[in-house]
């Protein structure tokens, strides 16, 4: 009897972990189906992000698929910033650690900005550099025409 009582919490923990793993697997599978429509996409526990042409779509991952999806055009973006713990950081001088990591997209016509959360600084830096290059190419094309 005593041994059973000792093992009961472990059994409960095992089933809870299995359930959590199943939920995460469902999120990843739902993301995989969603991401097929994009040229480039990222998934982490905080947000999904996809790029198709000049359009950026992001939202929150769930087991049934991404929700709260927002789409905006890179043509409307004035600047892209990396924020770590709510402080502006240069992409080339990003710290190794931070609790709150976001890419911030600033729009010229409004006071609003879009902040896409990331779990890892290197992933945010990679996306930031890629999208800044795409943004610079768009701006140089618009000035050439």
N, C-alpha and C positions, 0 to 999 in steps of 0.2 A: 504493500500500500504506500509506504513512504517513498519507495523508488518511483512509483507512478506519479506521485505528486511532484517529485523533482524533475521528471522528464516532461511533464505537461507544459511548462513555460517554453521549453525548447521546441516542442512539437508545434505550439501556437506560433512561435517565432518563425519556424520553418514554413508553415502555411502562409503566413503574412508575407515573407520574402518571396515565395513562389507567386503569390498573387500580384505583388508589386512588379516582379519580373515580367509577368504576363501582360500587365498594363503597359509597361515600357515597350515590350515587343510589339503590341498593338499600335502604339504611337509611331514606332519606327516604320512599320509596314504601311500605315496610313500616310506617313510622310513620303515614303518611297513612291507610292502611286501618285501623290500630289506633285512630287518633284519632277516627274517625267516630262511635264509640259515646259520646263525651263532649261535654258542653256547651262546655267550654273545655279546650284542650290546648296543650302546648309541647314543642318538640323542640330539643335541641342535642346536641353530641357527647358530653356527659357523662350526660345523663338525659332521659327522656321523663316527662311529667307530665300527668295528665288529671283533670278534675273532672266528676263527674256527681252532681248533687244535693249531698248532704253528704259523699259519698265521694270520697276522693283516691287515685289510683292512680299509682304511679311505678315506674320500672325503668330498665334499661340498654338503649340502642338497639343492634341488630345488623342485618345485612342480611336476616336471616330474620324479623325482628320483635323487639319488646321482650322482654327476658328479666329474670329476677330481679324479677318484678313483686310489689309489695307494695301492699295497699289498707288504708286506715284511714278512720275517720269523723271529720269535723270536730267532731261531737258529743263525741268523746273527747279533743279537743285543748284544753289549758288555755291555751297561749300559742304565738305564732309569732314567731320571732326571725330577723333577718338577721345572718349571720356572714360577715365578710370577714377572710381570713387568720386564722381561728379566734378573732377578736375580735367581741364584740357591738357592733352598729352600729344606730343609729336609722334607720328607713326614710326619715325626712325629712332626715337628715344623712348620707346614704350617700356614701362617697368615690367619686372617679371611676375609680380603679384598684384592683385587688386580684388576687392570684394564685388564691386559693381562696375561692369565693363559694358560700354555701349558705343555704337556708331551713331553719330548725330548727323542728320541731313537737314541743312538749313535752306530755307526757301526765301528768295528776295522779296516777294510781294507780301509776305505775311510775317507776323511775329512768331508764328508756329514753327516748330521743328519736329522731326520724327526721330525718335530714339529707339534703336533696335538693340536689345540686350544680347550679350554673348556670355558663354561660360568661361572661355579661355582668351587671354590676351593675344597669343600668337594667331589664333583664328580671326579675331577682330582686326588685327594688323594686316593680315593677308587680304581680307575682304576690303579693308579701307584703302590699301594701296591699289588694288585692282580697280575699285570703283572710282578712285580719284583719277587714275590714268584714263579710264573711260570718260569721265567728266571733262578732263582736259582735252581729250580728243574731240568731244562734242563741241566744246567752246571754240576750239581752233577751227573746226569745220564751219561753224556759224560765222566766225569772223572772216573766213576766206571767201564766203559767198556774198 
